Amino acid sequence: MIIDAHQHFWQYDPRHHSWITESMSVLKSDFLPADLADELEQNHVDGTIAVQAETSLHETEFLLELASTSDRIFGVVGWIDLTSPAIAAQLQSFKNREKLCGFRHTVQDEPDDRYLLREDVRRGIGGIGEAGFTYDLLVYPRQLPAAIEVVSRFSSQKFVLDHCAKPFIKTRQFEPWATHIRELAKFPHVCCKLSGLITEADWHSWELADLRPYLDLVVEAVTPSRLMFGSDWPVCLLAGEYRAVRNSIEVYAQQFSQRDRDLIFGGVAAKFYGIKDCAPWT
C-alpha cells in the first residue's frame, strides 16, 4: 500500500492563508479531496495523511470532516495551541476522533528560534505524547538546534521532521543543516519526511541532481527504516506537478531494496501514524 504522508487541503481565504503571496498565485484556489483524487489514481497512491495548513482548531475539525467522507484520507495531522492552558482538556476531547493521528504547529513562522524550548510549548508537547498523538516538526534549518534539544527531552514521543527541515537547495548550502540532521537522526524516535524539497530548489529549473546530495545525507543519517514519502501537494505545484514529486523520489529510491522502497512509500507512515488496514512495518 502506497501512502502519501504529507499533503494539504484548504478552501482559499486570503485572511486565513496570508502566507500565500502573489508569487504563489497558483495556490490561490480551493484544494479538496475531489481535486486530489485523479492525482492519486494516476500515480498509484492508495491514500494520504492530510496535514494542517492553518493555525486554528477549526482547521483540525475541517480536516476531520473531510476525512470522514473520504476513504483516501488515511489520517489527519491537525493543529492545537501548544501554549494553551486548556490543552489537556482539548486533547482529551480529541482522543477518540477517528483518523486523528497527531498535531503540528508552524514553528517555522515563529520569530524565536528557540520557541520549541519554551516551558509552555514543552508542556504542550508533553501533553500530546501523553494523549498518544504524534508530533510533526515543521522547522527551518536555523531552528534545528532547538528541535534536537526538545526531542532529547521527550524520548517516548513520536516525532517526524517535515520536509527535511527545508534545506537551502536553491543556493546549494549544505552546512550547518547537514550536521544538525545527523545529530537529530541519532534519536530513534524521530522519523523524517522526504517531502517539500522541490519547492526549496529553483522552482523553474530544478532536477533530481539538485536534490540528490540532500537526499543522500538524510538517507545516510536517518536510514529508510524511518523515512516516508510525502508530496506536499498542492504546495508542490509551485515547482512541479504531483507526478514530478512522485517520480523524483521513485527514481532516487531505485538504488534501494524492495523492502526499503516499501518502507519509504508506505510502511513507515503506516507504523508512525498508526494507520489501520495497512501492511505492518517490520
C-alpha positions as CSV (number, residue, x, y, z in Angstrom):
1,M,0.0,0.0,0.0
2,I,1.4,3.4,-1.1
3,I,0.8,6.3,1.3
4,D,1.5,10.0,0.7
5,A,2.5,11.0,4.2
6,H,2.1,14.8,3.7
7,Q,-0.4,16.8,1.7
8,H,-2.9,19.6,2.4
9,F,-6.5,20.7,1.8
10,W,-8.0,24.2,2.0
11,Q,-10.8,26.4,0.9
12,Y,-8.8,29.5,0.0
13,D,-9.4,32.6,2.1
14,P,-6.8,35.4,1.9
15,R,-7.4,36.3,5.5
16,H,-6.6,32.8,6.7
17,H,-4.0,31.9,4.1
18,S,-1.9,35.1,4.2
19,W,1.3,33.0,3.7
20,I,0.2,32.5,0.1
21,T,1.9,35.5,-1.6
22,E,1.4,36.9,-5.1
23,S,4.4,34.8,-6.3
24,M,2.3,31.7,-5.2
25,S,-0.8,32.6,-7.1
26,V,-1.3,29.0,-8.3
27,L,-2.2,28.2,-4.7
28,K,-5.0,30.8,-4.5
29,S,-7.7,28.3,-5.1
30,D,-9.7,25.6,-3.3
31,F,-7.9,22.3,-3.0
32,L,-10.2,19.5,-1.8
33,P,-10.3,15.7,-1.9
34,A,-12.0,15.6,-5.3
35,D,-9.2,17.7,-6.7
36,L,-6.6,15.3,-5.5
37,A,-8.4,12.1,-6.5
38,D,-7.2,12.0,-10.1
39,E,-3.6,12.6,-9.0
40,L,-3.7,9.7,-6.6
41,E,-5.2,7.4,-9.2
42,Q,-2.7,8.3,-11.9
43,N,0.2,8.0,-9.5
44,H,-0.9,4.7,-7.9
45,V,-1.1,6.2,-4.4
46,D,-3.7,4.5,-2.2
47,G,-4.2,7.2,0.4
48,T,-2.8,10.2,2.2
49,I,-2.1,11.9,5.5
50,A,-3.8,15.3,5.5
51,V,-1.7,17.9,7.4
52,Q,-2.8,21.3,8.8
53,A,-2.2,24.4,6.8
54,E,-3.9,26.9,9.1
55,T,-3.3,27.6,12.8
56,S,-6.8,27.1,14.2
57,L,-8.9,24.4,15.9
58,H,-11.3,25.0,13.1
59,E,-8.6,23.6,10.7
60,T,-8.5,20.4,12.7
61,E,-12.2,20.0,12.5
62,F,-12.2,20.9,8.8
63,L,-9.7,18.1,8.0
64,L,-11.5,15.6,10.2
65,E,-14.8,16.4,8.4
66,L,-13.1,15.8,5.0
67,A,-11.6,12.6,6.3
68,S,-14.9,11.3,7.5
69,T,-16.2,11.4,3.9
70,S,-13.1,10.2,2.0
71,D,-11.6,6.7,2.3
72,R,-8.4,8.1,0.6
73,I,-7.6,10.2,3.7
74,F,-6.0,7.6,6.0
75,G,-5.1,10.1,8.7
76,V,-5.1,13.7,9.9
77,V,-2.4,15.8,11.5
78,G,-4.3,18.7,13.0
79,W,-3.4,21.9,14.8
80,I,-3.6,22.7,18.5
81,D,-2.3,25.6,20.6
82,L,0.7,24.2,22.3
83,T,0.7,27.1,24.8
84,S,-3.0,27.0,25.8
85,P,-3.7,26.4,29.5
86,A,-6.7,24.3,28.2
87,I,-4.6,22.0,26.0
88,A,-5.1,19.0,28.3
89,A,-8.9,19.3,28.0
90,Q,-8.7,19.9,24.3
91,L,-6.5,16.8,23.8
92,Q,-8.9,14.7,25.8
93,S,-11.8,15.8,23.6
94,F,-9.8,14.7,20.5
95,K,-8.7,11.3,21.8
96,N,-11.4,9.2,20.2
97,R,-11.8,11.1,16.9
98,E,-11.5,8.7,14.1
99,K,-8.4,9.2,11.8
100,L,-6.8,11.9,14.0
101,C,-3.2,10.9,14.3
102,G,-1.3,13.8,15.6
103,F,-0.7,17.6,15.6
104,R,1.6,20.2,14.2
105,H,2.4,23.9,14.7
106,T,4.0,26.1,12.1
107,V,7.1,26.6,14.2
108,Q,8.9,27.9,11.1
109,D,6.8,31.1,11.4
110,E,7.9,31.8,15.0
111,P,10.4,34.6,15.3
112,D,12.0,32.9,18.3
113,D,14.4,30.2,17.0
114,R,14.2,28.5,20.4
115,Y,10.4,28.5,20.5
116,L,10.2,24.8,21.0
117,L,12.1,25.1,24.2
118,R,9.7,27.5,25.9
119,E,8.2,26.0,29.1
120,D,4.6,26.3,27.9
121,V,5.5,24.8,24.5
122,R,7.3,21.9,26.1
123,R,4.3,21.3,28.4
124,G,2.1,21.2,25.3
125,I,4.3,18.7,23.5
126,G,4.4,16.6,26.6
127,G,0.6,16.6,26.7
128,I,0.4,15.5,23.1
129,G,2.6,12.5,23.8
130,E,0.7,11.6,27.0
131,A,-2.5,11.6,24.9
132,G,-1.0,9.2,22.4
133,F,-0.6,11.5,19.5
134,T,2.3,12.1,17.1
135,Y,4.0,15.4,16.6
136,D,5.2,16.8,13.2
137,L,8.2,19.2,13.4
138,L,8.0,22.0,10.9
139,V,11.2,24.0,11.2
140,Y,13.8,25.8,9.2
141,P,17.5,24.8,9.4
142,R,18.2,27.6,11.9
143,Q,15.6,26.1,14.3
144,L,17.1,22.6,14.2
145,P,19.3,23.0,17.4
146,A,16.1,23.7,19.4
147,A,14.4,20.7,17.7
148,I,17.3,18.5,18.6
149,E,17.1,19.6,22.2
150,V,13.4,19.1,22.5
151,V,13.4,15.6,21.1
152,S,16.1,14.7,23.5
153,R,13.8,15.7,26.4
154,F,10.8,13.6,25.1
155,S,12.2,10.1,24.4
156,S,8.8,8.4,24.3
157,Q,7.2,11.0,22.0
158,K,6.9,10.1,18.3
159,F,8.3,12.9,16.2
160,V,8.6,13.3,12.4
161,L,10.6,16.1,10.7
162,D,8.7,17.6,7.9
163,H,10.4,18.5,4.6
164,C,13.9,17.5,5.9
165,A,13.8,20.9,7.7
166,K,13.7,22.8,4.3
167,P,17.4,22.8,3.4
168,F,18.8,25.6,1.2
169,I,18.8,23.6,-2.1
170,K,18.5,26.6,-4.4
171,T,21.7,28.1,-3.1
172,R,23.4,24.8,-2.6
173,Q,24.1,25.5,1.1
174,F,24.8,22.3,3.0
175,E,26.1,23.3,6.4
176,P,25.2,23.6,9.2
177,W,22.0,21.8,8.1
178,A,23.8,18.5,7.4
179,T,25.5,18.4,10.8
180,H,22.2,19.2,12.6
181,I,20.3,16.5,10.6
182,R,22.9,13.9,11.6
183,E,22.5,14.9,15.2
184,L,18.7,14.8,15.1
185,A,18.9,11.4,13.4
186,K,20.6,9.9,16.4
187,F,17.3,9.8,18.2
188,P,15.5,6.6,17.2
189,H,12.0,8.1,18.0
190,V,12.4,10.7,15.2
191,C,11.3,10.0,11.6
192,C,11.7,12.2,8.5
193,K,9.6,13.0,5.5
194,L,11.1,13.1,2.1
195,S,8.7,15.9,1.1
196,G,8.7,19.6,0.2
197,L,12.2,19.5,-1.4
198,I,11.4,20.7,-4.9
199,T,10.0,24.0,-3.5
200,E,13.3,24.6,-1.7
201,A,15.1,24.2,-5.1
202,D,14.8,26.6,-8.1
203,W,11.1,26.4,-8.9
204,H,11.6,26.7,-12.6
205,S,14.7,24.6,-13.3
206,W,15.2,22.0,-10.6
207,E,16.2,18.5,-11.4
208,L,16.8,15.4,-9.4
209,A,20.6,16.1,-9.4
210,D,19.9,19.2,-7.3
211,L,18.0,17.2,-4.6
212,R,20.4,14.2,-4.6
213,P,23.1,15.5,-2.1
214,Y,20.4,16.4,0.4
215,L,18.5,13.1,-0.1
216,D,21.8,11.2,0.3
217,L,22.6,12.9,3.6
218,V,19.1,12.2,5.0
219,V,19.1,8.6,3.9
220,E,22.6,8.0,5.4
221,A,21.7,9.7,8.7
222,V,18.1,8.5,9.2
223,T,18.0,5.3,7.1
224,P,15.0,4.1,5.1
225,S,13.5,2.5,8.2
226,R,12.5,6.0,9.4
227,L,11.8,7.8,6.1
228,M,8.4,8.4,4.4
229,F,7.4,9.9,1.1
230,G,5.2,13.0,1.0
231,S,4.1,15.0,-2.0
232,D,3.4,18.3,-0.2
233,W,0.5,18.8,-2.7
234,P,-0.7,21.3,-3.5
235,V,2.2,23.4,-2.3
236,C,4.4,21.3,-4.7
237,L,2.6,23.0,-7.6
238,L,4.8,26.0,-7.2
239,A,7.6,23.9,-8.6
240,G,6.1,20.8,-10.2
241,E,3.1,18.6,-10.6
242,Y,2.3,15.7,-8.3
243,R,3.8,13.2,-10.8
244,A,7.1,15.1,-10.8
245,V,7.4,14.8,-7.0
246,R,6.4,11.2,-7.0
247,N,8.8,10.3,-9.8
248,S,11.7,12.1,-8.3
249,I,11.6,10.0,-5.1
250,E,10.7,6.9,-7.1
251,V,13.8,7.3,-9.4
252,Y,16.0,8.1,-6.4
253,A,14.8,5.1,-4.5
254,Q,15.6,2.6,-7.3
255,Q,19.0,2.1,-5.6
256,F,17.3,0.5,-2.5
257,S,15.9,-2.9,-1.9
258,Q,12.2,-3.6,-2.5
259,R,11.8,-3.8,1.3
260,D,13.3,-0.3,1.8
261,R,11.2,1.2,-1.0
262,D,8.1,-0.3,0.6
263,L,9.1,1.3,3.9
264,I,9.6,4.8,2.3
265,F,6.4,4.6,0.2
266,G,4.0,3.5,3.0
267,G,5.4,1.2,5.6
268,V,6.9,3.8,7.8
269,A,3.9,6.2,7.6
270,A,1.5,3.3,8.4
271,K,3.5,2.4,11.5
272,F,4.2,6.0,12.7
273,Y,0.7,7.3,12.3
274,G,-1.0,4.0,13.4
275,I,-2.9,3.6,10.1
276,K,-5.2,0.6,10.2
277,D,-5.6,-1.9,7.4
278,C,-2.1,-1.3,6.1
279,A,0.8,-3.7,5.8
280,P,2.8,-3.8,9.1
281,W,6.1,-2.1,9.4
282,T,8.6,-4.8,10.0
